[in-house]
Amino acid sequence: MEPLNIIAVVALIGIVFWSIRGKSNAVVTLVFERNELTQWTGISKKCASEIDEFVKRDLEVSERIVVRGFPSPNGGIRYEIRGASLDPGTEQQIRNFLKQVVCHPAPPKTRCQ
C-alpha cells in the first residue's frame, strides 16, 4: 500500500473516532473539584447553588468528580458518578440528593410520545 493511502485511511479512522467520541446523551452534567461545583450543564443557576451548598455542607470532595444524568426508560434520570474513588454510601448520598432536587430538567421526549 502506498504511503498516501495509509495516511488517508488513518485520517478517516481518526475522523470517525473523533465524531463518535464527542456524543453524549447526558441531560445533566456536574463537575466537582475541591468541595465545590465548578461546572454544570442542564440545570438552572439556582439549582447549581443548592447543589454547591450540599457539596460544601455534606461531602468531602478533594479530587475531581463528574456526575452525568441520563434519561432512564422509566422517565426519570439515572446518575453516573465518575472520578475520585468514593465509597458506595457517598455515591448513593449524591444520587439521593440529586433526585430530591426538583430543578433538574425533564428527560427529552422520544419519538414514541
HUGIJO-V12788 format. One record per residue. RES is the residue in one letter. PHI is phi in whole degrees, 0 to 359 (NA if undefined). BURIAL is + if it has 16 or more other C-alpha atoms within 10 Angstrom, else -. Layout:
# HUGIJO-V12788
res/phi/burial
RES/PHI/BURIAL
RES/PHI/BURIAL
This chain:
# HUGIJO-V12788
res/phi/burial
M/NA/-
E/286/-
P/302/-
L/294/-
N/293/-
I/297/-
I/298/-
A/296/-
V/294/-
V/297/-
A/297/-
L/296/-
I/298/-
G/298/-
I/295/-
V/297/-
F/300/-
W/298/-
S/289/-
I/288/-
R/298/-
G/279/-
K/267/-
S/215/-
N/259/-
A/292/+
V/264/+
V/223/+
T/226/+
L/231/+
V/237/+
F/248/+
E/218/+
R/46/-
N/60/+
E/207/+
L/278/+
T/259/-
Q/216/-
W/204/+
T/220/-
G/85/+
I/225/-
S/281/-
K/296/-
K/298/-
C/296/+
A/300/+
S/296/-
E/297/-
I/293/+
D/298/+
E/298/-
F/300/+
V/297/+
K/293/-
R/277/-
D/247/-
L/236/-
E/245/-
V/249/+
S/259/-
E/253/-
R/285/+
I/232/+
V/242/+
V/245/+
R/239/+
G/251/+
F/245/+
P/299/+
S/255/-
P/300/-
N/275/-
G/99/-
G/265/-
I/236/+
R/261/+
Y/262/+
E/243/-
I/247/+
R/231/-
G/122/-
A/303/-
S/280/-
L/261/-
D/286/-
P/303/-
G/295/-
T/292/-
E/300/+
Q/294/-
Q/299/-
I/296/+
R/300/+
N/299/-
F/297/-
L/296/+
K/289/-
Q/282/-
V/292/-
V/279/-
C/275/+
H/279/+
P/286/-
A/287/-
P/297/+
P/297/-
K/288/-
T/268/-
R/295/-
C/283/-
Q/274/-
